[in-house]
Amino acid sequence: MNTILVTCATSTIGSRVVNNLKNAHVHVRAGVRNKRKAKAISVANIEVVELDFEKPATYSSALEGVEKVFFILPVIPNQVEIARDFAKVAKEKGVKKIILLSGLGADIKSSSDILRWHGEKEKVIRKSGISYTILRPGNFMQNYISGCYSKMCGNGKLMLPQGDAKINQVDADDIAQAATNVLMNFGHKDRIYNLTGYSYTNMEIVDLISNITGKKIEYEDISEEIARTKMQQCKVGDWMIDVMLGLQRACREGLMEAYSLDLKNLIGKGPTTFAEFALRHKAIFS
Ligand SMILES: NC(=O)c1ccc[n+]([C@@H]2O[C@H](COP(=O)([O-])OP(=O)(O)OC[C@H]3O[C@@H](n4cnc5c(N)ncnc54)[C@H](OP(=O)(O)O)[C@@H]3O)[C@@H](O)[C@H]2O)c1
């Protein structure tokens, strides 16, 4: 049976892809940094292996006998070098295909670190000598309900330094379904897909949430200084704060507004709207 390795298998998209693949006729290997923390994905049919990108010694055994890799990298400073080292081992191990999770707006010339790293990782994979598909999702809607981003939403206010820009919002379930379909198919060779939902301003987002919960919330466009303080209150480290502020700047400049039919073509239905997402998570938003 063919083996698919999913890296960062506990992540927002990785965990969903592992779940989608668990009943497919493939051998799924879930690469995780910490096996003890990964109990939730450790179910029948899923082989959980240690794959810590800070420990290159873990690459070789994780890639043994693997045909395809769904390659997710965490937001860490040396991710481009890691991508290069990992792709080299993948090539040596005879991997036939890499599906890279990149990001909308990936660009080697971007002033946002994240978007530049995505661009550089894409270049590494394109030059790896391995067949590839690159997936560039917009902002995950799930950011509004988890992590520090969601904590910017409190006391009836959503506070972000994003001005009145429209930002593309895509449901992680849709991204995972698109990635699963690409993984289960041998087409899509050397293609780049923009996985977009619809774009919204934060004013539109808070109106949608307010309509669904019946509780009024407002959007406040905050300065980067205030955003920095709020992230510090969430115990986000200085390096990550700078990276996130760079991305917020790109959002404010309108670089994250885009629409493509790629997602619809891959999953056979239109993208989830933010209203549908908010309704599904009404209890969390209430
Ligand atoms: N969030 C978005 O809106 C968005 C949009 C477009 C693209 N992306 C891209 O998607 C990728 C994943 O981001 P995310 O927000 O989905 O992440 P996430 O859900 O927060 O997950 C991060 C993952 O990275 C793992 N990890 C951290 N350090 C690791 C290491 N040294 N070795 C192996 N695994 C490690 C974590 O494992 P543990 O469970 O052990 O902590 C976790 O599985 C990033 O490249 C990001 O730029 C994100």
Ligand as a Chemical Component Dictionary entry (heavy atoms), coordinates in Angstrom:
data_LIG
# 
_chem_comp.id                   LIG 
_chem_comp.type                 NON-POLYMER 
_chem_comp.pdbx_formal_charge   0 
_chem_comp.three_letter_code    LIG 
# 
loop_
_chem_comp_atom.comp_id 
_chem_comp_atom.atom_id 
_chem_comp_atom.alt_atom_id 
_chem_comp_atom.type_symbol 
_chem_comp_atom.charge 
_chem_comp_atom.model_Cartn_x 
_chem_comp_atom.model_Cartn_y 
_chem_comp_atom.model_Cartn_z 
_chem_comp_atom.pdbx_ordinal 
LIG N1  N1  N 0  -3.046 30.197 9.879  1  
LIG C1  C1  C 0  -3.294 30.750 8.701  2  
LIG O1  O1  O 0  -4.227 31.554 8.502  3  
LIG C2  C2  C 0  -2.426 30.359 7.527  4  
LIG C3  C3  C 0  -2.767 30.829 6.252  5  
LIG C4  C4  C 0  -1.967 30.449 5.161  6  
LIG C5  C5  C 0  -0.867 29.623 5.355  7  
LIG N2  N2  N 1  -0.575 29.187 6.619  8  
LIG C6  C6  C 0  0.629  28.321 6.801  9  
LIG O2  O2  O 0  0.263  27.045 7.311  10 
LIG C7  C7  C 0  1.396  26.513 8.024  11 
LIG C8  C8  C 0  0.941  25.993 9.368  12 
LIG O3  O3  O 0  0.429  27.077 10.091 13 
LIG P1  P1  P 0  -0.826 26.883 11.061 14 
LIG O4  O4  O 0  -1.267 28.227 11.492 15 
LIG O5  O5  O -1 -1.804 25.936 10.445 16 
LIG O6  O6  O 0  -0.114 26.130 12.254 17 
LIG P2  P2  P 0  -0.744 25.482 13.563 18 
LIG O7  O7  O 0  -2.098 24.957 13.331 19 
LIG O8  O8  O 0  -0.525 26.469 14.666 20 
LIG O9  O9  O 0  0.244  24.262 13.795 21 
LIG C9  C9  C 0  1.617  24.409 13.929 22 
LIG C10 C10 C 0  2.186  23.015 13.802 23 
LIG O10 O10 O 0  3.607  23.069 13.733 24 
LIG C11 C11 C 0  4.105  22.030 14.573 25 
LIG N3  N3  N 0  5.496  22.328 14.907 26 
LIG C12 C12 C 0  5.983  23.414 15.548 27 
LIG N4  N4  N 0  7.332  23.331 15.634 28 
LIG C13 C13 C 0  7.685  22.158 15.036 29 
LIG C14 C14 C 0  8.921  21.498 14.801 30 
LIG N5  N5  N 0  10.086 22.007 15.213 31 
LIG N6  N6  N 0  8.916  20.310 14.131 32 
LIG C15 C15 C 0  7.753  19.761 13.733 33 
LIG N7  N7  N 0  6.549  20.324 13.919 34 
LIG C16 C16 C 0  6.515  21.524 14.570 35 
LIG C17 C17 C 0  3.159  22.031 15.759 36 
LIG O11 O11 O 0  3.305  20.842 16.482 37 
LIG P3  P3  P 0  2.863  20.718 18.044 38 
LIG O12 O12 O 0  1.463  20.188 18.029 39 
LIG O13 O13 O 0  3.846  19.766 18.606 40 
LIG O14 O14 O 0  2.956  22.094 18.657 41 
LIG C18 C18 C 0  1.820  22.104 14.982 42 
LIG O15 O15 O 0  1.460  20.857 14.444 43 
LIG C19 C19 C 0  2.430  27.629 8.119  44 
LIG O16 O16 O 0  3.407  27.440 7.124  45 
LIG C20 C20 C 0  1.608  28.882 7.842  46 
LIG O17 O17 O 0  2.378  29.945 7.315  47 
LIG C21 C21 C 0  -1.314 29.521 7.704  48 
# 
loop_
_chem_comp_bond.comp_id 
_chem_comp_bond.atom_id_1 
_chem_comp_bond.atom_id_2 
_chem_comp_bond.value_order 
_chem_comp_bond.pdbx_ordinal 
LIG N1  C1  SING 1  
LIG C1  O1  DOUB 2  
LIG C1  C2  SING 3  
LIG C2  C3  SING 4  
LIG C2  C21 DOUB 5  
LIG C3  C4  DOUB 6  
LIG C4  C5  SING 7  
LIG C5  N2  DOUB 8  
LIG N2  C6  SING 9  
LIG N2  C21 SING 10 
LIG C6  O2  SING 11 
LIG C6  C20 SING 12 
LIG O2  C7  SING 13 
LIG C7  C8  SING 14 
LIG C7  C19 SING 15 
LIG C8  O3  SING 16 
LIG O3  P1  SING 17 
LIG P1  O4  DOUB 18 
LIG P1  O5  SING 19 
LIG P1  O6  SING 20 
LIG O6  P2  SING 21 
LIG P2  O7  DOUB 22 
LIG P2  O8  SING 23 
LIG P2  O9  SING 24 
LIG O9  C9  SING 25 
LIG C9  C10 SING 26 
LIG C10 O10 SING 27 
LIG C10 C18 SING 28 
LIG O10 C11 SING 29 
LIG C11 N3  SING 30 
LIG C11 C17 SING 31 
LIG N3  C12 SING 32 
LIG N3  C16 SING 33 
LIG C12 N4  DOUB 34 
LIG N4  C13 SING 35 
LIG C13 C14 SING 36 
LIG C13 C16 DOUB 37 
LIG C14 N5  SING 38 
LIG C14 N6  DOUB 39 
LIG N6  C15 SING 40 
LIG C15 N7  DOUB 41 
LIG N7  C16 SING 42 
LIG C17 O11 SING 43 
LIG C17 C18 SING 44 
LIG O11 P3  SING 45 
LIG P3  O12 DOUB 46 
LIG P3  O13 SING 47 
LIG P3  O14 SING 48 
LIG C18 O15 SING 49 
LIG C19 O16 SING 50 
LIG C19 C20 SING 51 
LIG C20 O17 SING 52 
# 
